[in-house]
Amino acid sequence: MESALEEIEFLALSPNRVRVLELLADGRYTRRELADETGASQATLGRILGDFADRSWIVREDSEYTTTATGRLVAEGFADLQEILETEHRLRDIVSYLPTDHLGFDLRRLSDATITTPSRTRPNAPLTRLLELLEGADEVRTASHAFNEQTLRVIEKRTTSGEQAFEGCFSRSAIDALTEAADLRRRLGSVLGSDNATVAVVDRVPLAVMVVDDVVYLLLRDDQGILRASVDTDDPEVRSWAEETVERYWSEAAVLEADDLESA
């Protein structure tokens, strides 16, 4: 009897086997139809179907083939494994920066996410991506350990003009950093004076998550605070997690008033 690893290898070494099992798990096909779908020769299909029949993964009914219950189980499991490995490959270069201890969703939800990393020609690409989203957003909610100058400029412009509703909960260190510079302090005061913006402070936020209309945006930094990547997605489960996370930090935060800046 072959081991599970040998069975995985049996499938993985042949794209035609994977495709045929995938097709038969979804419906009934004749050998000619399978040949049209896969481009495999009749001889190749004969070997594949024979191997599948030996494993009781398929049955033949008249001239058509389809999977058995266990054949569908294998097809679904192999598809899951492929999805996991494809997602892992996409996240491999940024996984060390992901706040995995705080992510309350299956990482497979990031399989279709947009991942933006710096390059020699675009060193600020992750932040540029965020600013592009913010420029067109009607509603923004965030919980973050950082509040940089570029983001503040966009939020000030959009909220004071009435084009955007903003709620931001930040680590105290992020707000303190802004108040140290006169220009940034003034811009923050302008945001606080807007009827469309609310800013709150909490002792510490260990991640940077933002809900920009229907998109969830994560800024990823290394241990030295250097921006390494951004991830954004409109996946509904990720958005649910993000909204719950932002709400949790908001429930612990103190709203920042313009007068607080004067005494800072």
Secondary structure as the mmCIF struct_conf table of DSSP 4:
data_model
#
loop_
_struct_conf.conf_type_id
_struct_conf.id
_struct_conf.beg_label_comp_id
_struct_conf.beg_label_asym_id
_struct_conf.beg_label_seq_id
_struct_conf.end_label_comp_id
_struct_conf.end_label_asym_id
_struct_conf.end_label_seq_id
HELX_RH_AL_P HELX_RH_AL_P1 ALA A 4 ALA A 12
TURN_TY1_P TURN_TY1_P1 LEU A 13 LEU A 13
HELX_RH_AL_P HELX_RH_AL_P2 PRO A 15 ASP A 26
BEND BEND1 GLY A 27 GLY A 27
STRN STRN1 TYR A 29 TYR A 29
HELX_RH_AL_P HELX_RH_AL_P3 ARG A 31 THR A 38
HELX_RH_AL_P HELX_RH_AL_P4 GLN A 42 ASP A 54
TURN_TY1_P TURN_TY1_P2 ARG A 55 SER A 56
STRN STRN2 ILE A 58 GLU A 61
TURN_TY1_P TURN_TY1_P3 ASP A 62 SER A 63
STRN STRN3 GLU A 64 THR A 67
HELX_RH_AL_P HELX_RH_AL_P5 ALA A 69 LEU A 91
TURN_TY1_P TURN_TY1_P4 ARG A 92 ILE A 94
HELX_RH_3T_P HELX_RH_3T_P1 VAL A 95 TYR A 97
BEND BEND2 LEU A 98 LEU A 98
HELX_RH_3T_P HELX_RH_3T_P2 THR A 100 HIS A 102
BEND BEND3 PHE A 105 PHE A 105
HELX_RH_3T_P HELX_RH_3T_P3 LEU A 107 LEU A 110
TURN_TY1_P TURN_TY1_P5 SER A 111 ASP A 112
STRN STRN4 THR A 114 THR A 116
BEND BEND4 ARG A 120 THR A 121
TURN_TY1_P TURN_TY1_P6 PRO A 123 ASN A 124
HELX_RH_AL_P HELX_RH_AL_P6 ALA A 125 GLU A 135
TURN_TY1_P TURN_TY1_P7 GLY A 136 GLY A 136
BEND BEND5 ASP A 138 ASP A 138
STRN STRN5 GLU A 139 SER A 144
BEND BEND6 HIS A 145 HIS A 145
HELX_RH_AL_P HELX_RH_AL_P7 GLU A 149 THR A 160
TURN_TY1_P TURN_TY1_P8 SER A 161 GLY A 162
BEND BEND7 GLU A 163 GLU A 163
STRN STRN6 ALA A 165 SER A 171
HELX_RH_AL_P HELX_RH_AL_P8 ARG A 172 THR A 179
TURN_TY1_P TURN_TY1_P9 GLU A 180 GLU A 180
BEND BEND8 ALA A 181 ALA A 181
HELX_RH_AL_P HELX_RH_AL_P9 ALA A 182 LEU A 192
TURN_TY1_P TURN_TY1_P10 GLY A 193 GLY A 193
BEND BEND9 SER A 194 SER A 194
TURN_TY1_P TURN_TY1_P11 ASP A 195 ASN A 196
STRN STRN7 ALA A 197 VAL A 202
BEND BEND10 ASP A 203 ASP A 203
BEND BEND11 LEU A 207 LEU A 207
STRN STRN8 ALA A 208 VAL A 212
TURN_TY1_P TURN_TY1_P12 ASP A 213 ASP A 214
STRN STRN9 VAL A 215 ARG A 221
TURN_TY1_P TURN_TY1_P13 ASP A 223 GLN A 224
STRN STRN10 LEU A 227 THR A 233
HELX_RH_AL_P HELX_RH_AL_P10 PRO A 236 GLU A 252
STRN STRN11 ALA A 254 VAL A 255
HELX_RH_AL_P HELX_RH_AL_P11 ALA A 258 GLU A 262
TURN_TY1_P TURN_TY1_P14 SER A 263 SER A 263
#
